[in-house]
Amino acid sequence: MARVRVVLDTNVLYAGLYSKGGASHRVLRAIERGAIRTVLSIPLLFEYEELLRRRQDELGLTDVDIEEVLDGLCARARHQQIYFLWRPYLADPKDDHLLELAVASGTRTVVTHNTKHFREATTFGVRAVTPRQLLEDLL
């Protein structure tokens, strides 16, 4: 698997931690191995943390587990500051920060289960793919 850089939507993180049988989990494992490198901003990290704490019980995570997940993502990610905002731009305004992160970092791929929310991202040369599509592209 070639090393590729992506922006990882929160829904993929959740799905990968919730079920060990799907493509989202395989993407998280590829990140852990270094085959995929994520790009991370402070707002996205806070979004990850908020989700993990809100869904902590259903994910079966302890506070220590959450810290380890976040620390692991931070250690393996490229950290990017965002200086320009293009809001509102996408169908779901809650996803605009992911597009801005991709553009600011020169990352061309957002991995998400909501690809339809990112149709307009192609204007910036950014494509949205599902975890399964990403894994197929890398094979």
C-alpha positions in Angstrom: 0.0 0.0 0.0 1.5 3.4 -1.0 1.6 6.2 1.5 -1.1 8.7 0.8 -2.2 11.8 2.6 -5.9 12.3 3.5 -8.3 14.4 5.6 -10.3 11.9 7.7 -13.9 12.8 8.5 -15.1 12.2 12.0 -17.7 9.7 10.7 -14.9 7.4 9.5 -13.1 7.6 12.8 -16.3 6.7 14.6 -17.1 3.8 12.3 -13.5 2.4 12.5 -13.6 2.4 16.3 -17.2 1.0 16.4 -16.7 -2.0 14.2 -13.5 -3.9 13.5 -15.0 -5.6 10.4 -15.3 -2.7 8.0 -13.2 -0.6 5.7 -13.1 2.3 8.2 -11.3 0.1 10.7 -8.9 -1.0 7.9 -8.2 2.7 7.2 -7.4 3.3 10.9 -5.1 0.4 10.9 -3.3 1.7 7.7 -2.9 5.0 9.5 -1.4 3.2 12.5 1.0 1.4 10.2 2.0 4.6 8.4 0.6 3.6 5.0 -1.9 6.5 5.2 -1.1 9.9 6.7 -3.8 12.2 7.9 -3.8 15.9 8.0 -5.1 17.4 11.2 -6.2 20.9 12.3 -7.0 22.0 15.8 -10.8 22.3 15.0 -10.8 18.8 13.6 -9.0 17.4 16.6 -11.6 19.0 18.9 -14.3 17.5 16.8 -12.7 14.0 17.1 -12.5 14.5 20.9 -16.1 15.7 21.2 -17.4 12.7 19.3 -15.4 10.2 21.2 -16.4 11.6 24.6 -20.1 11.9 23.5 -20.1 8.3 22.2 -17.7 6.9 24.8 -20.1 4.3 26.2 -21.2 2.9 22.9 -17.6 2.7 21.7 -16.6 1.0 24.9 -13.7 3.5 25.5 -12.3 4.7 28.8 -10.9 8.2 29.2 -7.5 6.7 28.9 -8.5 5.0 25.6 -9.7 8.3 24.2 -6.5 10.0 25.1 -4.5 7.2 23.4 -6.6 7.4 20.3 -6.2 11.2 20.0 -2.5 11.0 20.9 -1.9 8.3 18.3 -3.7 10.4 15.6 -1.7 13.5 16.6 1.6 11.6 16.5 0.9 10.3 13.0 -0.7 13.3 11.4 0.6 16.3 9.6 -0.6 19.4 11.5 -2.0 22.2 9.4 -3.1 25.7 10.2 -5.8 27.2 8.1 -5.5 30.9 7.1 -8.4 31.2 4.6 -12.0 30.3 5.0 -14.4 29.5 2.2 -17.7 29.4 4.1 -20.4 28.5 3.4 -19.4 26.4 0.5 -20.5 22.8 0.9 -24.0 21.3 1.1 -23.4 20.7 4.8 -21.8 23.7 6.4 -20.4 21.5 9.2 -18.1 20.0 6.6 -16.6 23.2 5.4 -13.7 23.0 7.8 -12.7 19.7 6.2 -12.5 21.2 2.8 -10.6 24.2 4.1 -8.1 21.8 5.7 -7.7 19.9 2.5 -7.1 23.0 0.5 -4.7 24.6 3.0 -2.6 21.4 3.2 -2.7 20.6 -0.5 -4.4 17.3 0.3 -6.5 16.1 -2.5 -8.6 13.5 -0.7 -11.2 13.6 2.0 -12.3 10.2 3.4 -15.9 10.3 4.5 -19.1 8.3 4.5 -20.9 11.4 3.3 -19.4 11.9 -0.2 -22.5 13.6 -1.5 -21.8 16.5 0.9 -18.5 17.2 -0.9 -19.6 17.3 -4.5 -18.6 21.0 -4.7 -15.1 20.2 -3.4 -14.0 19.3 -6.9 -13.9 23.0 -7.7 -10.8 23.0 -5.4 -9.3 19.8 -6.8 -10.4 17.8 -3.8 -12.3 14.6 -4.1 -14.3 12.8 -1.4 -14.1 9.0 -1.2 -15.5 6.4 1.1 -13.0 4.3 3.1 -13.7 1.3 0.8 -12.9 3.5 -2.3 -9.7 4.7 -0.6 -8.5 1.2 0.1 -9.4 0.1 -3.5 -7.4 3.0 -4.9 -4.4 2.0 -2.8 -4.3 -1.7 -3.9 
